[in-house]
Amino acid sequence: MPSPSQQQDYSCYLDLDPEAYRDEWAAIVHGAVIAHGKDLKSVLDQAKRTSPNQQPLLAKLPPQKALIL
């Protein structure tokens, strides 16, 4: 079962504006985006600097609007 923090991070991911993070990686900790960008390693490095003791949820946003059935 996911922890409350993991649930909060996932809820944040579901609420992200896809236009703001189109075709980017996002690192989420405690329900907030702490880093984002095109390069996963750079995003992870920035997330580690911002929240060194936390494990971020990493998610890749689609390059365009997607219809998921």
C-alpha positions as CSV (number, residue, x, y, z in Angstrom):
1,M,0.0,0.0,0.0
2,P,1.4,3.4,-0.9
3,S,2.4,5.8,1.9
4,P,0.5,9.1,2.3
5,S,3.4,10.9,0.8
6,Q,3.4,8.7,-2.3
7,Q,-0.4,9.2,-2.6
8,Q,0.2,13.0,-2.4
9,D,2.9,12.8,-5.1
10,Y,0.7,10.8,-7.4
11,S,-2.2,13.1,-6.9
12,C,0.1,16.0,-7.8
13,Y,1.2,14.2,-11.0
14,L,-2.5,13.6,-12.0
15,D,-3.2,17.4,-11.5
16,L,-0.2,18.6,-13.5
17,D,-0.9,21.0,-16.3
18,P,0.4,19.0,-19.4
19,E,1.0,22.2,-21.3
20,A,3.4,23.6,-18.7
21,Y,5.5,20.4,-18.6
22,R,5.0,19.1,-22.2
23,D,7.6,16.5,-23.2
24,E,9.5,17.1,-19.9
25,W,10.5,15.0,-16.9
26,A,9.0,16.2,-13.5
27,A,10.3,15.3,-10.1
28,I,7.6,15.5,-7.4
29,V,8.1,15.5,-3.6
30,H,5.4,16.1,-1.0
31,G,2.9,17.0,-3.6
32,A,5.0,19.6,-5.4
33,V,7.1,19.7,-8.5
34,I,10.7,20.4,-7.3
35,A,12.4,20.0,-10.7
36,H,11.5,19.6,-14.3
37,G,13.2,19.6,-17.7
38,K,14.0,17.6,-20.8
39,D,17.0,15.7,-19.5
40,L,16.2,13.0,-16.8
41,K,19.7,13.1,-15.2
42,S,19.6,16.9,-14.8
43,V,16.1,16.7,-13.3
44,L,17.2,14.0,-10.9
45,D,20.4,16.0,-9.9
46,Q,18.3,19.1,-9.3
47,A,15.8,17.1,-7.2
48,K,18.6,15.6,-5.1
49,R,20.0,19.1,-4.4
50,T,16.6,20.5,-3.6
51,S,15.4,17.6,-1.4
52,P,18.5,15.4,-0.6
53,N,16.7,13.1,1.9
54,Q,13.6,12.5,-0.2
55,Q,12.9,10.0,-3.0
56,P,11.0,11.9,-5.7
57,L,8.3,10.6,-8.0
58,L,9.8,10.9,-11.5
59,A,7.3,11.2,-14.4
60,K,7.6,11.9,-18.1
61,L,4.9,14.1,-19.5
62,P,3.7,13.3,-23.0
63,P,4.9,15.5,-25.9
64,Q,1.3,16.2,-26.9
65,K,-2.1,15.7,-25.6
66,A,-2.8,12.0,-25.4
67,L,-6.0,10.1,-25.4
68,I,-5.7,7.1,-23.0
69,L,-8.4,4.5,-23.2
